[in-house]
Amino acid sequence: MILYSGPMSLFTGKVRIALDEKGLDYQLESVPFTRAGYQPKHPKVVELNPKQQVPVLVDGDLAIYDSTIIFEYLEERHPAPPLYPRDPAARARCRVMEAAADEILFPSVWDLIREVFYKPAGTGRDEAAVANAKQSIAAHYARLERQLGEQPFLCGEVCVADIGYFMTITFATSLGQGLTAAYPGLQAWYARCLARPAFTRELERLMSANRGLGS
């Protein structure tokens, strides 16, 4: 397998964790990235993904994109160890939570990426947009804290929902909106994720890539 990967891509990071959790061998092909963005576009990514975005996973003559679809393919192709619950209702809840990390929480994190990561302090940041994004993220954390309850992981056992939220919260934390003492359950959950080597390796990759950008 070949994974076309962005060094600072949240969605590629999700796939890297899943591949590592399942113990799968793959070749990593990194695309060019600077603080100006993903330019020039990698020619294979342009060829294989109409959206011209990473991640793209190539397995033999199959090429697929979108982290959620890649999750589902990996689970069906390599079911052990599982990253989805076996019970249909629990599996549906897992899918809903993974989608929420991408589609509900991430847009607010993207506002921080746009205004904080891409704009140094004092260079025209929209501070109202930053404040609104942080407020929205905090509200999402509060809901997630309630959903987690006493479970060790979001759906009982580690699953793709944990991977999705781990990555999104990691990015939010790097941009100034991390898990405070107001969310003790989520803090403990995040620590449990980091106790797993696949999650730790991905955090180390991100930190190394960020250092390489001179930040």
C-alpha positions as CSV (number, residue, x, y, z in Angstrom):
1,M,0.0,0.0,0.0
2,I,1.0,3.6,-0.7
3,L,-0.3,6.5,1.3
4,Y,0.0,10.0,-0.2
5,S,0.3,12.1,2.9
6,G,0.5,15.7,4.0
7,P,2.9,16.3,6.9
8,M,0.5,18.6,8.6
9,S,-2.7,17.1,7.2
10,L,-5.2,16.2,10.0
11,F,-7.1,13.8,7.7
12,T,-3.9,12.0,6.6
13,G,-3.0,11.7,10.3
14,K,-6.2,9.9,10.9
15,V,-5.3,7.3,8.3
16,R,-1.7,6.9,9.6
17,I,-3.0,6.1,13.1
18,A,-5.5,3.5,11.7
19,L,-2.7,1.9,9.6
20,D,-0.5,1.8,12.6
21,E,-3.2,0.5,14.9
22,K,-3.8,-2.4,12.5
23,G,-0.1,-3.1,12.1
24,L,-0.2,-2.7,8.3
25,D,2.9,-2.0,6.3
26,Y,2.7,0.9,3.8
27,Q,4.9,3.3,1.8
28,L,4.5,6.9,2.8
29,E,4.7,9.5,0.0
30,S,4.7,13.0,1.4
31,V,3.4,15.9,-0.7
32,P,5.1,19.4,-0.6
33,F,3.8,21.6,2.2
34,T,4.8,25.1,3.5
35,R,2.9,27.8,5.4
36,A,1.7,28.9,2.0
37,G,-0.2,25.6,1.7
38,Y,0.1,22.4,-0.4
39,Q,1.9,23.7,-3.4
40,P,2.9,22.5,-5.9
41,K,0.3,19.8,-6.0
42,H,1.7,16.3,-6.1
43,P,1.0,14.9,-9.6
44,K,-0.2,11.5,-8.4
45,V,-2.7,13.2,-6.0
46,V,-4.0,15.3,-8.8
47,E,-4.3,12.2,-11.0
48,L,-6.0,10.0,-8.4
49,N,-8.2,12.5,-6.4
50,P,-10.5,15.0,-8.2
51,K,-10.4,17.1,-5.1
52,Q,-6.6,17.2,-5.4
53,Q,-6.2,16.6,-1.7
54,V,-4.5,14.1,0.6
55,P,-5.0,11.4,1.9
56,V,-5.0,9.1,-1.0
57,L,-4.5,5.4,-0.4
58,V,-3.3,3.1,-3.2
59,D,-3.7,-0.7,-2.7
60,G,-2.8,-2.5,-5.8
61,D,-4.9,-1.1,-8.6
62,L,-7.3,0.5,-6.2
63,A,-7.0,4.2,-5.3
64,I,-9.3,5.7,-2.7
65,Y,-9.5,9.1,-1.0
66,D,-11.4,10.6,2.0
67,S,-10.3,9.4,5.4
68,T,-13.7,7.9,6.4
69,I,-13.9,5.8,3.2
70,I,-10.3,4.7,3.8
71,F,-11.2,3.7,7.4
72,E,-14.1,1.6,6.1
73,Y,-11.9,0.0,3.4
74,L,-9.2,-0.9,5.9
75,E,-11.7,-2.4,8.3
76,E,-13.3,-4.6,5.6
77,R,-9.9,-5.6,4.1
78,H,-8.1,-6.1,7.4
79,P,-10.8,-6.6,10.1
80,A,-8.4,-7.5,13.0
81,P,-7.8,-5.7,15.2
82,P,-11.2,-3.9,14.8
83,L,-11.6,-0.2,14.7
84,Y,-15.4,-0.3,14.6
85,P,-17.7,-1.9,17.2
86,R,-19.3,-5.2,16.2
87,D,-22.8,-4.3,17.4
88,P,-24.7,-2.5,14.6
89,A,-26.1,0.2,16.9
90,A,-22.7,0.8,18.5
91,R,-21.1,0.9,15.0
92,A,-23.6,3.5,13.9
93,R,-22.9,5.6,16.9
94,C,-19.2,5.3,16.2
95,R,-19.7,6.5,12.6
96,V,-21.8,9.4,13.8
97,M,-19.1,10.5,16.2
98,E,-16.3,10.2,13.6
99,A,-18.4,12.3,11.2
100,A,-19.1,14.9,14.0
101,A,-15.3,15.3,14.5
102,D,-14.9,16.0,10.8
103,E,-18.1,17.9,10.0
104,I,-19.1,19.7,13.2
105,L,-15.9,20.3,15.2
106,F,-13.4,20.6,12.4
107,P,-15.0,23.7,10.7
108,S,-14.4,25.7,13.9
109,V,-10.8,24.3,14.1
110,W,-10.4,25.3,10.5
111,D,-11.3,28.9,11.4
112,L,-8.4,28.8,13.9
113,I,-6.0,27.3,11.3
114,R,-7.0,30.0,8.8
115,E,-6.7,32.9,11.3
116,V,-3.9,31.7,13.6
117,F,-1.7,29.2,11.7
118,Y,-1.6,31.0,8.4
119,K,-1.6,34.6,9.9
120,P,1.2,35.5,12.3
121,A,0.1,37.7,15.2
122,G,-0.4,41.3,14.2
123,T,-0.9,40.5,10.5
124,G,-4.7,41.1,10.1
125,R,-6.2,38.2,12.1
126,D,-9.9,38.3,12.4
127,E,-10.0,38.3,16.2
128,A,-13.8,38.0,16.2
129,A,-13.6,34.9,14.1
130,V,-11.0,33.5,16.5
131,A,-13.2,34.2,19.5
132,N,-16.2,32.6,17.9
133,A,-14.3,29.5,16.9
134,K,-12.9,29.0,20.4
135,Q,-16.4,29.5,21.9
136,S,-17.8,26.9,19.5
137,I,-15.0,24.4,20.2
138,A,-15.5,24.8,24.0
139,A,-19.2,24.1,23.6
140,H,-18.4,21.0,21.5
141,Y,-16.0,19.8,24.2
142,A,-18.7,20.1,26.8
143,R,-21.1,18.0,24.8
144,L,-18.3,15.4,24.1
145,E,-17.5,15.3,27.8
146,R,-21.1,14.3,28.6
147,Q,-21.1,11.7,25.8
148,L,-17.9,10.1,27.0
149,G,-19.3,9.6,30.6
150,E,-17.4,6.9,32.4
151,Q,-16.2,5.1,29.3
152,P,-12.5,4.7,28.7
153,F,-13.0,5.5,25.0
154,L,-15.7,7.2,23.1
155,C,-17.5,4.0,22.1
156,G,-16.1,1.8,24.9
157,E,-13.2,0.3,23.0
158,V,-10.8,2.4,20.8
159,C,-12.3,3.1,17.4
160,V,-12.3,5.5,14.5
161,A,-14.3,8.0,16.5
162,D,-11.3,8.2,19.0
163,I,-8.9,8.7,16.1
164,G,-11.0,11.4,14.5
165,Y,-11.5,13.4,17.7
166,F,-7.9,12.9,18.8
167,M,-6.6,14.5,15.7
168,T,-9.1,17.4,15.7
169,I,-8.5,18.1,19.4
170,T,-4.7,17.9,18.9
171,F,-4.9,20.6,16.2
172,A,-7.2,22.7,18.3
173,T,-4.8,22.4,21.2
174,S,-1.9,23.6,19.0
175,L,-3.9,26.6,18.1
176,G,-4.7,27.7,21.6
177,Q,-8.0,25.8,22.4
178,G,-7.0,22.7,24.3
179,L,-8.6,20.5,26.9
180,T,-8.7,22.5,30.2
181,A,-9.6,21.2,33.7
182,A,-13.2,21.9,32.8
183,Y,-13.1,18.6,30.9
184,P,-11.5,16.0,33.2
185,G,-13.1,13.1,31.4
186,L,-11.7,14.2,28.1
187,Q,-8.3,14.9,29.6
188,A,-8.2,11.3,30.9
189,W,-9.4,10.0,27.5
190,Y,-6.7,11.9,25.6
191,A,-4.1,10.5,28.0
192,R,-5.4,7.0,27.3
193,C,-5.2,7.6,23.6
194,L,-1.6,8.8,24.0
195,A,-0.7,5.6,25.9
196,R,-1.2,3.8,22.6
197,P,1.9,3.8,20.4
198,A,0.1,4.6,17.1
199,F,-1.3,7.8,18.6
200,T,2.0,8.8,20.2
201,R,3.8,8.3,16.9
202,E,1.4,10.5,15.0
203,L,1.7,13.3,17.6
204,E,5.5,13.0,17.3
205,R,5.2,13.2,13.5
206,L,3.1,16.4,13.7
207,M,5.5,18.0,16.2
208,S,8.5,17.2,14.0
209,A,6.7,18.6,10.9
210,N,5.7,21.7,12.7
211,R,9.3,22.3,13.8
212,G,10.4,21.9,10.2
213,L,8.2,24.8,9.3
214,G,10.2,27.0,11.7
215,S,7.5,27.5,14.3
